[in-house]
């Protein structure tokens, strides 16, 4: 039987690719780099001894790792079986067998080969501009320095594009399942990028020859250290210390419960607003995202604006918090509000709720309204907070029975290890928060940078298992918070329609955790006056954007609008930070000022405090 012309051409193409790869690797071998035509025996022996020693060091590091007791939680996190099973199930459904799709794929591959061979003769600086597909992972000129690497990364991009299109074209798939498949496919394709493997990444190959393999030894040491921790390291773990170069705004812990510490910050102005501010950060993370350093600190800035500022520092969950539920967090918010009111002898407070604490603040306001105590809160500000979870973004991909069962299985001691949540959030931005560090830390063997935001990102907190399960099921899955009285807290039905508190709602234009479209929906459920602000950037940078940075922008629209699309269409863009807009709004609800004395200064004469800020709870692991 004779081969048809197409199969012959494909076979010849593969043979040409194989010969090209073989020639390329021959040029990379140490013998090809040595000047003498016939290196002296002792030189060859020295080279062999060097590489053998590196191999022995790597083997010893691996043995040492296996000899140590790896935490059970880390082992569970490292188990790839669930994801591999899921991906195998989905990839079997992709229409690779479709003759037209298969033929088109090979036609594209042949065209790509022809293009790559043509680019091989072009000047290096012109090659990137002529590539059919571009991606920032391959922007380094070394990806276009040799036709093999042009083929490697361009073939990958072509295949990724085709596979993603196949998922889009799958028939008879429910919309939520299709989105879940898109997410899982994207995660798989990100993992399979040739940039993530030493033998297909020209930067790693060059570094290996340059350092004579030392980068691989350092990289393995980094990898094994991370496997012991059960968490990917993003930054130098020894570069930051709380209270010294993180969370340095002066203050005192003035109240403490088993669930939280209440911090009051020292005023820096002679006069302060009569109404104090109470900030509720999310307990999924540490509160010092709002106090990273003096230049980035929202807390310090609020104090400088003349606000008597309190912040709740939540305790990282342990086995003693196994029975903590959402009621406890709602009760804690009310208790913190009442404590501040009593401490300063004021009738009401301003409040801020960030992310999940903002969702909880909405429920707290509903409970206070039911109790006839809505006047305890003068205003409520919501940082990237959702109450309607119908379109809650990429985290919905993790909300099905299989994923919920997995979460429950990981919470055997009554709390969910914070590394699980960290891994989940990292997966939402796999290229930036996982694979970028795999390449830099493990393959290139680079030393960790000192970056405060990444340090905070890796400073995980544990979550009470019962609360977490209820939160995922009742809010994310069933979306019950927007159904009047479907949920209860402290014996009162939660009806967001009774919330009339003046509210400032901030959303991030590029937020992938709490999408702006989802945050906007809070305006449909509250009945009081609302100022909505759309900030540039995402879930963190969109919030932590001090005026001095001059970064990003924000949009406002003072006309009555019904949808976010209408808001955007008529919005006015303002350069820089939205913080000044917020403080003007606060002052419109708090014109009166008082002297910064007495208990407005924590730890002053006659005032009993517990300890200095940032307190103990933020340091518990």
C-alpha positions in Angstrom: 0.0 0.0 0.0 1.4 3.4 -1.0 1.3 6.5 1.3 -1.0 9.3 0.2 0.7 12.6 -0.6 -0.6 14.2 2.6 0.8 11.5 5.0 4.2 11.6 3.0 4.4 15.3 3.5 3.6 15.1 7.2 6.2 12.3 7.7 8.9 14.3 5.8 8.0 17.4 7.9 8.4 15.4 11.2 11.7 14.0 10.0 13.0 17.5 9.2 11.9 18.7 12.6 13.7 15.8 14.2 16.9 16.5 12.3 16.7 20.2 13.3 16.2 19.4 16.9 19.1 16.9 16.8 21.4 19.5 15.2 20.4 22.1 17.7 21.1 19.8 20.7 24.5 18.9 19.3 25.4 22.6 19.2 24.4 22.8 22.9 26.6 20.0 24.1 29.6 21.0 26.2 31.9 19.4 23.7 30.7 21.8 21.0 31.5 24.8 23.2 35.1 23.7 23.9 37.7 25.5 21.7 40.1 22.5 21.1 39.1 20.1 18.4 40.2 17.2 20.7 39.9 18.2 24.3 42.5 16.9 26.7 41.4 13.8 28.7 41.7 15.6 32.0 39.3 18.4 30.7 36.7 15.9 29.7 37.1 14.1 33.0 36.7 17.5 34.9 33.5 18.2 33.0 32.1 14.8 33.7 33.0 15.1 37.3 31.3 18.5 37.6 28.0 17.3 36.1 28.2 14.1 38.1 28.6 16.1 41.3 25.6 18.2 40.4 23.5 15.1 39.8 24.6 13.7 43.1 23.7 16.9 45.0 20.2 16.9 43.4 19.8 13.3 44.2 20.8 13.9 47.8 18.4 16.8 48.1 15.6 14.6 46.9 16.5 11.8 49.3 16.6 14.3 52.2 13.2 15.6 51.2 11.7 12.1 51.2 13.4 11.3 54.5 11.7 14.3 56.2 8.0 14.1 57.3 5.9 16.0 54.9 2.8 17.4 56.4 -0.4 15.6 55.5 -2.0 18.7 54.3 0.9 19.4 51.9 0.6 15.9 50.6 -3.1 16.4 49.9 -2.4 19.6 48.1 0.3 18.1 46.0 -2.0 15.2 44.9 -2.6 15.7 41.1 -5.0 12.8 40.8 -8.3 14.7 41.0 -7.3 17.2 38.4 -5.8 14.6 36.1 -9.0 12.5 36.3 -11.1 15.6 35.5 -8.9 16.6 32.6 -8.9 13.1 31.2 -12.7 13.0 31.3 -13.0 16.4 29.5 -10.3 15.9 26.9 -12.0 12.6 25.8 -15.0 14.7 24.9 -13.1 17.2 22.7 -13.8 16.6 19.0 -10.3 15.7 17.9 -11.8 12.9 15.8 -13.7 15.3 13.6 -12.2 14.9 10.2 -12.5 18.6 9.2 -11.1 19.9 12.5 -8.2 17.3 12.2 -7.4 18.3 8.6 -7.5 22.0 9.4 -5.2 21.4 12.4 -2.6 19.7 10.2 -3.0 22.4 7.5 -2.2 25.0 10.1 0.8 23.0 11.4 2.2 22.8 7.8 1.7 26.5 7.3 3.4 27.2 10.6 6.4 25.0 9.7 6.7 26.9 6.4 6.5 30.2 8.2 9.1 29.3 10.8 11.6 28.1 8.2 11.1 31.3 6.3 11.7 33.4 9.5 14.9 31.5 10.2 16.6 33.5 7.5 15.2 36.9 8.6 17.1 39.2 10.9 16.5 38.3 14.6 15.0 41.7 15.4 12.4 41.3 12.6 11.2 37.8 13.5 8.8 38.6 16.4 6.9 41.1 14.2 6.3 38.4 11.6 5.0 35.7 13.9 1.4 34.6 13.4 0.7 34.4 17.1 2.2 36.4 20.0 2.1 35.9 23.8 4.0 37.7 26.5 5.4 34.4 27.9 7.5 34.2 24.7 8.4 37.9 24.3 12.1 37.3 25.0 14.1 37.3 21.8 15.6 33.9 22.5 12.3 32.4 21.7 12.8 33.6 18.1 16.6 33.1 18.0 16.4 29.5 16.6 13.8 27.9 14.3 13.3 25.1 16.8 12.1 27.5 19.5 10.0 29.4 17.0 8.3 26.1 16.1 8.0 25.0 19.7 6.2 28.0 21.1 4.2 28.8 17.9 2.9 25.2 17.7 1.9 25.4 21.4 0.0 28.6 20.8 -1.7 27.2 17.8 -2.7 24.0 19.6 -3.9 26.0 22.6 -6.0 28.2 20.4 -7.5 25.2 18.6 -8.3 23.3 21.8 -10.0 26.4 23.4 -12.1 26.7 20.2 -13.1 23.1 20.4 -14.4 23.6 24.0 -16.4 26.5 22.7 -17.9 24.4 19.9 -18.9 21.4 22.1 -22.6 20.7 21.5 -25.3 20.2 24.2 -23.2 21.5 27.1 -24.9 23.6 29.9 -23.5 27.2 30.1 -22.1 26.7 33.6 -20.4 23.5 32.7 -19.0 25.1 29.5 -17.5 27.9 31.6 -16.0 25.3 34.0 -14.5 23.4 31.1 -13.1 26.6 29.7 -11.4 27.3 33.0 -10.0 23.8 33.4 -8.8 23.7 29.8 -7.1 27.1 30.3 -5.4 25.8 33.4 -4.3 22.7 31.6 -2.9 24.6 28.7 -1.1 27.1 31.0 0.6 24.1 32.7 1.7 22.6 29.4 3.4 25.8 28.1 6.9 25.0 26.7 8.1 27.9 28.9 7.5 25.7 31.9 9.9 22.9 31.0 13.7 23.0 31.0 14.3 21.3 27.7 11.9 23.5 25.7 12.8 26.9 27.3 15.8 28.6 25.7 16.3 30.9 28.7 16.6 27.9 31.0 19.0 26.1 28.6 21.2 29.1 28.3 21.2 29.6 32.1 22.1 26.0 32.6 25.1 26.3 30.4 26.1 29.6 31.9 26.0 28.4 35.5 27.1 24.9 34.6 23.9 23.4 36.1 24.0 25.3 39.4 20.6 26.9 38.6 19.0 23.4 38.5 20.5 22.5 41.9 19.2 25.8 43.4 15.9 25.3 41.7 15.5 21.8 43.1 16.3 23.1 46.6 13.6 25.8 46.2 11.1 23.2 44.9 11.7 20.8 47.8 11.4 23.5 50.3 8.1 24.5 48.8 6.9 20.9 48.8 7.6 20.7 52.5 5.7 23.9 53.2 2.9 22.8 50.9 2.9 26.2 49.2 4.6 28.0 46.4 7.0 30.7 47.5 6.7 34.0 45.7 9.0 36.3 47.6 11.9 36.2 50.1 10.4 34.8 53.3 12.9 36.6 55.5 12.6 40.1 53.9 9.5 41.2 55.9 8.5 41.3 59.6 5.1 42.5 60.9 5.4 45.7 62.9 8.9 46.5 61.5 8.5 46.9 57.7 4.9 45.7 57.4 1.8 46.9 59.2 3.7 49.8 60.9 1.0 52.4 61.4 1.1 53.2 65.2 -1.9 52.0 67.2 -3.1 49.8 70.0 -5.2 46.7 70.4 -8.1 48.0 72.5 -10.4 44.9 72.5 -10.1 41.2 72.0 -12.4 38.2 71.6 -11.6 34.6 70.6 -12.6 35.6 67.0 -10.9 39.0 66.5 -8.8 41.8 67.9 -9.9 45.4 67.5 -7.1 47.8 66.7 -7.4 51.6 67.2 -4.8 53.8 65.4 -3.1 56.8 66.9 -4.3 60.1 65.4 -1.9 62.4 63.6 -4.2 65.5 63.4 -5.3 67.8 66.2 -8.9 67.6 65.1 -10.7 64.4 64.0 -14.1 63.6 62.5 -16.7 63.1 65.2 -17.8 59.8 63.7 -15.2 57.1 63.9 -14.4 54.6 61.1 -14.5 50.8 61.6 -12.8 48.7 58.9 -13.7 45.0 58.5 -11.1 43.3 56.3 -11.7 39.8 54.9 -10.8 36.9 57.1 -9.7 35.0 54.0 -6.5 37.2 54.1 -4.6 39.2 56.6 -5.8 42.8 57.4 -2.4 44.4 56.6 -3.2 44.5 52.9 -4.6 47.9 54.0 -1.3 48.7 55.8 1.5 47.2 53.7 3.9 50.2 54.1 3.6 53.9 54.8 3.3 54.8 51.1 0.6 52.2 50.3 -1.3 52.2 53.6 -5.0 53.0 53.3 -5.2 52.9 57.1 -2.4 55.4 57.6 -4.0 57.6 54.9 -7.4 57.5 56.6 -5.8 58.5 59.9 -4.0 61.4 58.1 -7.4 62.5 56.8 -8.6 63.0 60.4 -10.6 59.8 60.8 -10.5 57.9 64.1 -9.7 54.6 62.6 -10.4 51.1 64.0 -9.6 47.8 62.2 -10.7 44.3 63.0 -7.9 41.7 62.9 -9.5 38.3 62.5 -7.9 35.2 64.1 -6.7 32.5 61.7 -9.0 29.4 62.4 -7.8 26.4 64.4 -9.6 23.4 65.8 -11.2 25.5 68.5 -13.2 27.4 65.8 -14.7 24.3 64.2 -18.3 25.4 65.1 -17.9 29.0 64.0 -20.6 30.0 61.4 -21.7 33.1 59.6 -23.8 34.2 62.6 -20.6 34.5 64.6 -19.0 36.9 62.1 -22.2 39.0 61.9 -22.3 39.1 65.7 -18.6 40.1 65.7 -19.2 43.0 63.4 -22.1 44.3 65.6 -20.1 43.8 68.7 -17.1 45.8 67.2 -19.5 48.6 66.2 -21.0 48.7 69.7 -17.6 48.6 71.4 -16.4 51.6 69.4 -19.6 53.5 70.1 -19.2 52.8 73.8 -15.5 53.5 73.9 -15.8 56.9 72.3 -19.3 57.7 73.5 -20.7 58.3 70.0 -24.1 57.2 68.6 -22.8 55.8 65.3 -19.8 54.8 63.2 -18.7 54.7 59.5 -18.0 51.2 58.3 -16.0 49.6 55.5 -16.3 45.9 54.5 -13.8 44.4 52.1 -14.7 41.4 50.0 -16.3 38.6 52.1 -16.4 41.1 55.1 -18.3 43.4 52.8 -20.8 40.7 52.0 -21.1 40.1 55.7 -21.5 43.8 56.4 -24.5 43.8 54.1 -26.1 41.1 56.2 -25.1 42.9 59.4 -26.9 46.1 58.1 -30.0 44.0 57.3 -30.0 42.5 60.8 -29.6 45.9 62.4 -32.5 47.2 60.3 -34.7 44.3 61.5 -33.7 45.1 65.1 -34.5 48.8 64.7 -30.8 49.7 65.2 -29.9 50.9 61.7 -28.9 54.3 63.1 -25.8 52.7 64.6 -24.1 53.0 61.2 -23.9 56.4 59.5 -22.4 55.0 56.3 -21.2 51.8 54.8 -18.4 51.4 52.2 -18.0 48.2 50.2 -14.6 47.3 48.7 -15.2 44.7 45.9 -18.0 43.1 47.8 -20.8 40.9 46.3 -24.2 40.2 47.6 -25.7 38.7 44.4 -23.6 35.6 43.3 -25.4 34.8 40.1 -22.5 36.0 38.1 -19.7 35.8 40.7 -16.8 35.2 38.4 -14.2 32.4 38.1 -14.6 31.1 41.7 -17.9 29.6 40.5 -15.8 27.1 38.6 -15.0 25.5 42.0 -18.6 25.3 43.2 -20.1 21.9 42.3 -20.7 18.8 44.4 -17.4 17.2 43.6 -15.4 20.3 44.6 -17.5 20.9 47.7 -16.9 17.3 48.8 -13.2 17.8 48.3 -13.2 20.9 50.4 -15.1 19.1 53.2 -12.6 16.2 53.0 -9.7 18.7 53.5 -11.2 20.2 56.6 -11.0 17.1 58.9 -9.9 19.1 62.0 -12.7 21.6 61.7 -10.9 24.2 59.7 -9.7 24.6 56.1 -5.9 25.0 55.6 -5.3 28.4 54.2 -2.9 26.9 51.6 -6.0 25.4 49.9 -7.5 28.8 49.4 -4.2 30.2 48.3 -3.8 27.5 45.7 -7.4 28.2 44.5 -6.7 31.9 44.0 -3.4 31.3 42.4 -5.1 29.0 39.9 -7.3 31.9 38.8 -4.1 33.5 37.5 -2.0 30.5 36.8 0.5 32.0 34.4 1.3 35.0 36.7 1.0 33.3 40.2 2.1 29.8 39.5 4.1 29.1 36.3 6.0 32.3 36.3 7.5 31.3 39.7 8.0 27.7 38.6 10.2 29.0 35.8 12.0 31.7 37.8 12.4 29.8 41.1 12.7 26.1 40.0 14.2 26.2 36.5 16.3 29.4 36.5 17.1 29.0 40.2 16.8 32.7 40.8 16.8 34.1 44.3 13.5 35.3 45.7 12.7 39.0 45.3 11.5 41.1 48.3 8.0 42.2 47.4 5.5 43.2 50.2 2.4 42.5 48.2 3.5 38.9 47.3 4.6 38.4 51.0 1.0 39.2 52.0 -0.4 37.0 49.3 1.5 34.0 50.7 0.6 34.8 54.3 -2.4 32.6 54.4 -5.1 32.2 57.0 -7.2 29.1 57.9 -10.9 29.2 57.6 -13.6 27.7 59.9 -14.9 24.6 58.0 -18.6 25.1 58.8 -18.6 28.7 57.9 -16.7 28.0 54.6 -19.0 25.2 53.6 -22.2 27.3 54.3 -20.7 30.3 52.5 -20.0 28.3 49.3 -23.3 26.4 49.4 -25.7 29.1 50.5 -24.2 32.1 48.7 -22.1 31.0 45.8 -24.1 27.9 44.8 -27.7 28.8 45.9 -27.5 32.6 45.9 -29.8 32.9 48.9 -28.6 36.2 50.3 -30.7 38.1 47.7 -33.8 36.1 48.6 -35.6 38.0 51.3 -35.6 36.1 54.6 -34.2 33.0 53.0 -31.3 33.2 55.4 -31.3 34.0 59.1 -28.7 35.4 61.5 -29.0 35.9 65.2 -32.7 35.0 65.0 -33.6 37.6 62.3 -34.4 37.1 58.7 -31.9 38.8 56.3 -33.7 41.1 53.9 -31.3 43.4 51.9 -34.3 45.4 50.8 -34.4 46.9 54.3 -30.9 48.3 54.1 -31.3 52.1 53.7 -27.8 53.1 55.0 -26.0 55.5 52.7 -23.4 53.3 50.9 -20.3 53.8 48.8 -19.7 50.9 46.5 -16.3 50.4 44.9 -15.7 47.8 42.2 -12.5 46.9 40.2 -12.7 47.2 36.4 -10.5 44.1 36.0 -11.5 42.2 39.1 -11.6 38.5 38.4 -12.6 37.5 42.0 -15.5 39.9 42.5 -16.3 41.1 38.9 -17.6 44.6 38.5 -20.8 43.3 36.9 -21.4 41.2 40.0 -20.5 44.0 42.5 -22.9 46.4 40.7 -25.8 44.2 41.6 -25.7 45.5 45.2 -27.4 48.6 43.8 -30.4 46.6 43.0 -31.0 45.3 46.5 -30.3 48.2 48.8 -32.9 51.0 49.1 -30.7 53.8 50.5 -28.6 56.3 48.6 -25.6 54.7 46.8 -22.5 56.1 45.2 -21.0 53.6 42.8 -17.3 54.0 41.7 -15.6 51.9 39.1 -11.9 51.8 39.8 -9.1 50.8 37.4 -7.3 47.5 37.9 -8.5 44.5 40.0 -9.3 43.0 43.4 -6.2 44.3 45.2 -4.6 47.1 43.2 -8.0 48.6 42.4 -8.4 49.1 46.2 -4.9 49.7 47.4 -4.2 52.7 45.1 -2.9 55.7 47.1 -3.2 59.1 45.5 0.6 59.6 45.6 1.1 56.7 43.2 -0.6 58.5 40.3 -1.7 55.1 39.0 -4.9 54.0 37.2 -8.1 55.9 37.1 -11.7 55.7 38.3 -15.1 56.4 36.8 -18.2 58.1 38.3 -21.7 58.8 37.0 -24.1 61.0 39.0 -27.0 60.3 36.7 -29.6 57.7 37.6 -28.8 54.5 35.7 -30.2 51.0 35.9 -27.3 48.9 34.6 -23.5 48.9 34.7 -23.5 49.3 30.9 -25.5 52.5 31.3 -23.1 53.6 34.1 -20.1 53.1 31.8 -21.7 54.8 28.8 -22.3 58.0 30.7 -19.4 57.8 33.2 -16.7 60.5 33.7 -13.2 59.2 33.9 -10.9 60.7 36.5 -7.1 60.1 36.6 -5.5 58.5 39.7 -6.9 57.2 42.9 -10.5 57.1 44.0 -9.6 57.6 47.7 -10.0 61.5 47.6 -13.5 61.0 46.1 -14.3 58.6 49.0 -13.1 61.0 51.7 -15.2 63.8 50.3 -18.2 61.5 50.4 -17.4 60.6 54.0 -17.1 64.2 55.0 -20.4 65.0 53.5 -21.9 62.6 56.1 -19.5 63.8 58.9 -19.0 67.5 58.9 -18.5 67.9 62.7 -15.0 67.6 64.2 -13.7 67.1 67.7 -10.4 67.3 69.5 -8.1 64.3 69.2 -7.8 63.7 73.0 -9.0 61.2 75.6 -9.8 57.8 74.2 -9.4 59.2 70.7 -5.7 58.6 71.5 -5.3 54.9 72.3 -3.1 54.1 75.3 -3.2 57.6 76.7 -3.6 58.6 80.3 -6.2 56.4 82.0 -6.7 54.2 79.0 -6.1 50.4 79.3 -5.0 48.6 76.1 -3.9 45.1 75.4 -0.8 45.5 73.2 0.7 47.4 70.4 -0.6 47.2 66.8 -0.6 45.0 64.7 -1.3 42.6 67.6 -0.9 38.9 68.1 -3.7 37.5 66.0 -2.2 38.7 62.7 0.9 36.7 63.5 -0.8 33.4 64.3 -0.4 30.7 61.7 
